[in-house]
Amino acid sequence: MKVMLRRNNAGNLVVYVAKKDLEEEVVKESEGSEGKIFTLANGWELAFPNLPDPLVLPQTFEAKRLA
């Protein structure tokens, strides 16, 4: 699914999923076999296989929902 990553006014990473009209803060970041994994405030886990470093935001990326 396509998601947009950006930083909010407090400097926290925020994920926006347009098809679900969902905007949630990232509460945990980890590395997994599928790449960088972000856990959102609502409990979703999204895997980003090809996330560049350093991250230039705002930008749209392809993500896979794990949970």
Biopython code that builds the backbone (N, CA, C, O; Angstrom):
import numpy as np
from Bio.PDB.StructureBuilder import StructureBuilder

atoms = [
    (1, "MET", "N", (0.843, -1.166, 0.000)),
    (1, "MET", "CA", (0.000, 0.000, 0.000)),
    (1, "MET", "C", (0.893, 1.236, 0.000)),
    (1, "MET", "O", (2.015, 1.204, 0.507)),
    (2, "LYS", "N", (0.395, 2.303, -0.562)),
    (2, "LYS", "CA", (1.136, 3.564, -0.597)),
    (2, "LYS", "C", (0.816, 4.354, 0.667)),
    (2, "LYS", "O", (-0.348, 4.534, 1.026)),
    (3, "VAL", "N", (1.867, 4.823, 1.334)),
    (3, "VAL", "CA", (1.704, 5.634, 2.536)),
    (3, "VAL", "C", (2.625, 6.846, 2.447)),
    (3, "VAL", "O", (3.671, 6.800, 1.801)),
    (4, "MET", "N", (2.221, 7.923, 3.102)),
    (4, "MET", "CA", (3.054, 9.114, 3.147)),
    (4, "MET", "C", (3.666, 9.235, 4.531)),
    (4, "MET", "O", (2.974, 9.096, 5.540)),
    (5, "LEU", "N", (4.955, 9.491, 4.573)),
    (5, "LEU", "CA", (5.653, 9.731, 5.831)),
    (5, "LEU", "C", (5.968, 11.215, 5.926)),
    (5, "LEU", "O", (6.373, 11.841, 4.946)),
    (6, "ARG", "N", (5.777, 11.766, 7.114)),
    (6, "ARG", "CA", (6.117, 13.168, 7.363)),
    (6, "ARG", "C", (6.391, 13.335, 8.852)),
    (6, "ARG", "O", (6.169, 12.413, 9.637)),
    (7, "ARG", "N", (6.866, 14.495, 9.231)),
    (7, "ARG", "CA", (7.062, 14.818, 10.648)),
    (7, "ARG", "C", (6.011, 15.847, 11.056)),
    (7, "ARG", "O", (5.723, 16.781, 10.307)),
    (8, "ASN", "N", (5.438, 15.670, 12.252)),
    (8, "ASN", "CA", (4.449, 16.636, 12.741)),
    (8, "ASN", "C", (5.162, 17.805, 13.428)),
    (8, "ASN", "O", (6.392, 17.846, 13.462)),
    (9, "ASN", "N", (4.402, 18.745, 13.969)),
    (9, "ASN", "CA", (4.982, 19.935, 14.605)),
    (9, "ASN", "C", (5.864, 19.594, 15.798)),
    (9, "ASN", "O", (6.788, 20.340, 16.121)),
    (10, "ALA", "N", (5.583, 18.466, 16.459)),
    (10, "ALA", "CA", (6.379, 18.041, 17.614)),
    (10, "ALA", "C", (7.645, 17.293, 17.179)),
    (10, "ALA", "O", (8.478, 16.952, 18.019)),
    (11, "GLY", "N", (7.795, 17.038, 15.872)),
    (11, "GLY", "CA", (8.982, 16.350, 15.376)),
    (11, "GLY", "C", (8.836, 14.842, 15.321)),
    (11, "GLY", "O", (9.801, 14.142, 15.013)),
    (12, "ASN", "N", (7.640, 14.322, 15.615)),
    (12, "ASN", "CA", (7.411, 12.882, 15.578)),
    (12, "ASN", "C", (7.086, 12.427, 14.155)),
    (12, "ASN", "O", (6.480, 13.170, 13.383)),
    (13, "LEU", "N", (7.489, 11.214, 13.817)),
    (13, "LEU", "CA", (7.194, 10.636, 12.518)),
    (13, "LEU", "C", (5.719, 10.249, 12.459)),
    (13, "LEU", "O", (5.199, 9.620, 13.380)),
    (14, "VAL", "N", (5.044, 10.632, 11.361)),
    (14, "VAL", "CA", (3.619, 10.369, 11.178)),
    (14, "VAL", "C", (3.427, 9.636, 9.864)),
    (14, "VAL", "O", (4.051, 9.972, 8.857)),
    (15, "VAL", "N", (2.547, 8.619, 9.879)),
    (15, "VAL", "CA", (2.203, 7.857, 8.675)),
    (15, "VAL", "C", (0.772, 8.207, 8.290)),
    (15, "VAL", "O", (-0.127, 8.210, 9.131)),
    (16, "TYR", "N", (0.570, 8.504, 6.996)),
    (16, "TYR", "CA", (-0.780, 8.762, 6.485)),
    (16, "TYR", "C", (-1.088, 7.744, 5.398)),
    (16, "TYR", "O", (-0.347, 7.628, 4.422)),
    (17, "VAL", "N", (-2.192, 7.000, 5.566)),
    (17, "VAL", "CA", (-2.654, 6.024, 4.588)),
    (17, "VAL", "C", (-3.913, 6.596, 3.960)),
    (17, "VAL", "O", (-4.969, 6.627, 4.593)),
    (18, "ALA", "N", (-3.803, 7.054, 2.699)),
    (18, "ALA", "CA", (-4.911, 7.750, 2.041)),
    (18, "ALA", "C", (-6.127, 6.848, 1.843)),
    (18, "ALA", "O", (-7.253, 7.289, 2.075)),
    (19, "LYS", "N", (-5.933, 5.603, 1.423)),
    (19, "LYS", "CA", (-7.067, 4.718, 1.144)),
    (19, "LYS", "C", (-7.887, 4.413, 2.391)),
    (19, "LYS", "O", (-9.077, 4.110, 2.291)),
    (20, "LYS", "N", (-7.267, 4.489, 3.554)),
    (20, "LYS", "CA", (-7.966, 4.235, 4.823)),
    (20, "LYS", "C", (-8.305, 5.528, 5.554)),
    (20, "LYS", "O", (-8.959, 5.499, 6.596)),
    (21, "ASP", "N", (-7.860, 6.674, 5.008)),
    (21, "ASP", "CA", (-7.996, 7.973, 5.654)),
    (21, "ASP", "C", (-7.510, 7.884, 7.100)),
    (21, "ASP", "O", (-8.195, 8.291, 8.037)),
    (22, "LEU", "N", (-6.311, 7.340, 7.245)),
    (22, "LEU", "CA", (-5.722, 7.061, 8.553)),
    (22, "LEU", "C", (-4.432, 7.842, 8.709)),
    (22, "LEU", "O", (-3.565, 7.805, 7.836)),
    (23, "GLU", "N", (-4.307, 8.544, 9.817)),
    (23, "GLU", "CA", (-3.075, 9.257, 10.140)),
    (23, "GLU", "C", (-2.702, 8.917, 11.572)),
    (23, "GLU", "O", (-3.448, 9.221, 12.503)),
    (24, "GLU", "N", (-1.544, 8.283, 11.747)),
    (24, "GLU", "CA", (-1.110, 7.842, 13.076)),
    (24, "GLU", "C", (0.372, 8.129, 13.269)),
    (24, "GLU", "O", (1.148, 8.128, 12.314)),
    (25, "GLU", "N", (0.753, 8.375, 14.525)),
    (25, "GLU", "CA", (2.160, 8.562, 14.862)),
    (25, "GLU", "C", (2.851, 7.211, 14.958)),
    (25, "GLU", "O", (2.238, 6.205, 15.316)),
    (26, "VAL", "N", (4.134, 7.207, 14.632)),
    (26, "VAL", "CA", (4.962, 6.020, 14.799)),
    (26, "VAL", "C", (5.426, 6.000, 16.256)),
    (26, "VAL", "O", (6.022, 6.964, 16.737)),
    (27, "VAL", "N", (5.146, 4.887, 16.960)),
    (27, "VAL", "CA", (5.522, 4.776, 18.366)),
    (27, "VAL", "C", (6.758, 3.894, 18.567)),
    (27, "VAL", "O", (7.387, 3.930, 19.624)),
    (28, "LYS", "N", (7.106, 3.089, 17.527)),
    (28, "LYS", "CA", (8.264, 2.205, 17.640)),
    (28, "LYS", "C", (8.843, 1.954, 16.261)),
    (28, "LYS", "O", (8.104, 1.751, 15.298)),
    (29, "GLU", "N", (10.174, 1.967, 16.167)),
    (29, "GLU", "CA", (10.874, 1.640, 14.927)),
    (29, "GLU", "C", (11.808, 0.468, 15.209)),
    (29, "GLU", "O", (12.498, 0.444, 16.228)),
    (30, "SER", "N", (11.824, -0.505, 14.298)),
    (30, "SER", "CA", (12.730, -1.641, 14.454)),
    (30, "SER", "C", (13.150, -2.150, 13.086)),
    (30, "SER", "O", (12.577, -1.774, 12.064)),
    (31, "GLU", "N", (14.159, -3.012, 13.083)),
    (31, "GLU", "CA", (14.626, -3.653, 11.850)),
    (31, "GLU", "C", (14.116, -5.083, 11.836)),
    (31, "GLU", "O", (14.114, -5.761, 12.864)),
    (32, "GLY", "N", (13.683, -5.539, 10.669)),
    (32, "GLY", "CA", (13.211, -6.909, 10.531)),
    (32, "GLY", "C", (13.681, -7.497, 9.218)),
    (32, "GLY", "O", (14.402, -6.846, 8.462)),
    (33, "SER", "N", (13.277, -8.716, 8.947)),
    (33, "SER", "CA", (13.679, -9.383, 7.707)),
    (33, "SER", "C", (13.100, -8.692, 6.483)),
    (33, "SER", "O", (13.631, -8.830, 5.381)),
    (34, "GLU", "N", (12.003, -7.941, 6.670)),
    (34, "GLU", "CA", (11.353, -7.255, 5.556)),
    (34, "GLU", "C", (11.759, -5.794, 5.456)),
    (34, "GLU", "O", (11.151, -5.040, 4.696)),
    (35, "GLY", "N", (12.775, -5.377, 6.209)),
    (35, "GLY", "CA", (13.241, -3.993, 6.193)),
    (35, "GLY", "C", (12.895, -3.282, 7.480)),
    (35, "GLY", "O", (12.754, -3.910, 8.529)),
    (36, "LYS", "N", (12.758, -1.970, 7.399)),
    (36, "LYS", "CA", (12.409, -1.147, 8.558)),
    (36, "LYS", "C", (10.936, -1.375, 8.886)),
    (36, "LYS", "O", (10.085, -1.350, 7.997)),
    (37, "ILE", "N", (10.640, -1.599, 10.172)),
    (37, "ILE", "CA", (9.267, -1.852, 10.623)),
    (37, "ILE", "C", (8.857, -0.738, 11.573)),
    (37, "ILE", "O", (9.526, -0.478, 12.573)),
    (38, "PHE", "N", (7.740, -0.081, 11.243)),
    (38, "PHE", "CA", (7.188, 0.971, 12.083)),
    (38, "PHE", "C", (5.924, 0.454, 12.752)),
    (38, "PHE", "O", (5.048, -0.094, 12.084)),
    (39, "THR", "N", (5.821, 0.626, 14.070)),
    (39, "THR", "CA", (4.606, 0.306, 14.802)),
    (39, "THR", "C", (3.871, 1.618, 15.043)),
    (39, "THR", "O", (4.439, 2.568, 15.580)),
    (40, "LEU", "N", (2.600, 1.662, 14.639)),
    (40, "LEU", "CA", (1.804, 2.874, 14.765)),
    (40, "LEU", "C", (1.049, 2.905, 16.087)),
    (40, "LEU", "O", (0.927, 1.884, 16.763)),
    (41, "ALA", "N", (0.548, 4.068, 16.450)),
    (41, "ALA", "CA", (-0.174, 4.241, 17.713)),
    (41, "ALA", "C", (-1.423, 3.371, 17.789)),
    (41, "ALA", "O", (-1.850, 3.010, 18.886)),
    (42, "ASN", "N", (-2.020, 3.025, 16.641)),
    (42, "ASN", "CA", (-3.228, 2.190, 16.649)),
    (42, "ASN", "C", (-2.904, 0.692, 16.667)),
    (42, "ASN", "O", (-3.820, -0.130, 16.657)),
    (43, "GLY", "N", (-1.622, 0.324, 16.694)),
    (43, "GLY", "CA", (-1.217, -1.076, 16.772)),
    (43, "GLY", "C", (-0.779, -1.683, 15.453)),
    (43, "GLY", "O", (-0.220, -2.779, 15.445)),
    (44, "TRP", "N", (-1.015, -1.005, 14.335)),
    (44, "TRP", "CA", (-0.581, -1.525, 13.039)),
    (44, "TRP", "C", (0.936, -1.596, 12.977)),
    (44, "TRP", "O", (1.631, -0.760, 13.554)),
    (45, "GLU", "N", (1.442, -2.602, 12.271)),
    (45, "GLU", "CA", (2.865, -2.693, 11.967)),
    (45, "GLU", "C", (3.026, -2.626, 10.463)),
    (45, "GLU", "O", (2.412, -3.407, 9.736)),
    (46, "LEU", "N", (3.854, -1.691, 9.986)),
    (46, "LEU", "CA", (4.099, -1.526, 8.563)),
    (46, "LEU", "C", (5.571, -1.765, 8.273)),
    (46, "LEU", "O", (6.443, -1.236, 8.961)),
    (47, "ALA", "N", (5.844, -2.575, 7.237)),
    (47, "ALA", "CA", (7.213, -2.863, 6.824)),
    (47, "ALA", "C", (7.537, -2.039, 5.587)),
    (47, "ALA", "O", (6.750, -1.976, 4.643)),
    (48, "PHE", "N", (8.708, -1.408, 5.606)),
    (48, "PHE", "CA", (9.199, -0.605, 4.493)),
    (48, "PHE", "C", (10.495, -1.248, 4.000)),
    (48, "PHE", "O", (11.540, -1.094, 4.631)),
    (49, "PRO", "N", (10.435, -1.976, 2.864)),
    (49, "PRO", "CA", (11.606, -2.728, 2.410)),
    (49, "PRO", "C", (12.762, -1.887, 1.888)),
    (49, "PRO", "O", (13.916, -2.284, 2.053)),
    (50, "ASN", "N", (12.503, -0.751, 1.269)),
    (50, "ASN", "CA", (13.577, 0.027, 0.641)),
    (50, "ASN", "C", (13.582, 1.464, 1.123)),
    (50, "ASN", "O", (13.542, 2.393, 0.316)),
    (51, "LEU", "N", (13.631, 1.654, 2.425)),
    (51, "LEU", "CA", (13.603, 2.996, 2.989)),
    (51, "LEU", "C", (15.006, 3.601, 2.939)),
    (51, "LEU", "O", (15.948, 3.014, 3.472)),
    (52, "PRO", "N", (15.160, 4.778, 2.301)),
    (52, "PRO", "CA", (16.497, 5.381, 2.202)),
    (52, "PRO", "C", (16.958, 5.948, 3.541)),
    (52, "PRO", "O", (16.152, 6.238, 4.426)),
    (53, "ASP", "N", (18.266, 6.096, 3.664)),
    (53, "ASP", "CA", (18.835, 6.701, 4.864)),
    (53, "ASP", "C", (19.866, 7.724, 4.404)),
    (53, "ASP", "O", (20.830, 7.311, 3.758)),
    (54, "PRO", "N", (19.753, 8.988, 4.671)),
    (54, "PRO", "CA", (18.773, 9.633, 5.542)),
    (54, "PRO", "C", (17.418, 9.791, 4.862)),
    (54, "PRO", "O", (17.314, 9.813, 3.635)),
    (55, "LEU", "N", (16.402, 9.897, 5.678)),
    (55, "LEU", "CA", (15.024, 9.997, 5.218)),
    (55, "LEU", "C", (14.686, 11.449, 4.907)),
    (55, "LEU", "O", (14.796, 12.312, 5.778)),
    (56, "VAL", "N", (14.274, 11.727, 3.663)),
    (56, "VAL", "CA", (13.867, 13.076, 3.259)),
    (56, "VAL", "C", (12.340, 13.106, 3.247)),
    (56, "VAL", "O", (11.701, 12.376, 2.489)),
    (57, "LEU", "N", (11.762, 13.961, 4.098)),
    (57, "LEU", "CA", (10.304, 13.978, 4.263)),
    (57, "LEU", "C", (9.725, 15.332, 3.911)),
    (57, "LEU", "O", (10.455, 16.319, 3.984)),
    (58, "PRO", "N", (8.456, 15.445, 3.531)),
    (58, "PRO", "CA", (7.476, 14.373, 3.346)),
    (58, "PRO", "C", (7.701, 13.640, 2.032)),
    (58, "PRO", "O", (8.176, 14.216, 1.054)),
    (59, "GLN", "N", (7.350, 12.363, 2.029)),
    (59, "GLN", "CA", (7.535, 11.531, 0.844)),
    (59, "GLN", "C", (6.609, 10.321, 0.919)),
    (59, "GLN", "O", (6.258, 9.859, 2.005)),
    (60, "THR", "N", (6.216, 9.811, -0.260)),
    (60, "THR", "CA", (5.348, 8.636, -0.336)),
    (60, "THR", "C", (6.202, 7.396, -0.580)),
    (60, "THR", "O", (7.118, 7.406, -1.402)),
    (61, "PHE", "N", (5.880, 6.320, 0.155)),
    (61, "PHE", "CA", (6.614, 5.059, 0.051)),
    (61, "PHE", "C", (5.637, 3.904, -0.077)),
    (61, "PHE", "O", (4.456, 4.034, 0.243)),
    (62, "GLU", "N", (6.144, 2.777, -0.549)),
    (62, "GLU", "CA", (5.383, 1.534, -0.593)),
    (62, "GLU", "C", (5.640, 0.790, 0.715)),
    (62, "GLU", "O", (6.787, 0.624, 1.127)),
    (63, "ALA", "N", (4.563, 0.345, 1.363)),
    (63, "ALA", "CA", (4.679, -0.363, 2.641)),
    (63, "ALA", "C", (3.791, -1.599, 2.607)),
    (63, "ALA", "O", (2.847, -1.688, 1.822)),
    (64, "LYS", "N", (4.120, -2.554, 3.482)),
    (64, "LYS", "CA", (3.332, -3.764, 3.618)),
    (64, "LYS", "C", (2.849, -3.855, 5.057)),
    (64, "LYS", "O", (3.643, -3.724, 5.988)),
    (65, "ARG", "N", (1.550, -4.079, 5.249)),
    (65, "ARG", "CA", (0.994, -4.206, 6.592)),
    (65, "ARG", "C", (1.262, -5.608, 7.129)),
    (65, "ARG", "O", (0.910, -6.607, 6.502)),
    (66, "LEU", "N", (1.893, -5.663, 8.302)),
    (66, "LEU", "CA", (2.205, -6.947, 8.938)),
    (66, "LEU", "C", (1.147, -7.321, 9.963)),
    (66, "LEU", "O", (0.746, -8.482, 10.037)),
    (67, "ALA", "N", (0.694, -6.370, 10.745)),
    (67, "ALA", "CA", (-0.303, -6.660, 11.785)),
    (67, "ALA", "C", (-1.230, -5.483, 11.978)),
    (67, "ALA", "O", (-2.135, -5.540, 12.811)),
]
sb = StructureBuilder()
sb.init_structure("model")
sb.init_model(0)
sb.init_chain("A")
sb.init_seg("    ")
for serial, (resi, resn, name, xyz) in enumerate(atoms, 1):
    if name == "N":
        sb.init_residue(resn, " ", resi, " ")
    sb.init_atom(name, np.array(xyz, "f"), 0.0, 1.0, " ", f" {name:<3s}", serial, name[0])
structure = sb.get_structure()
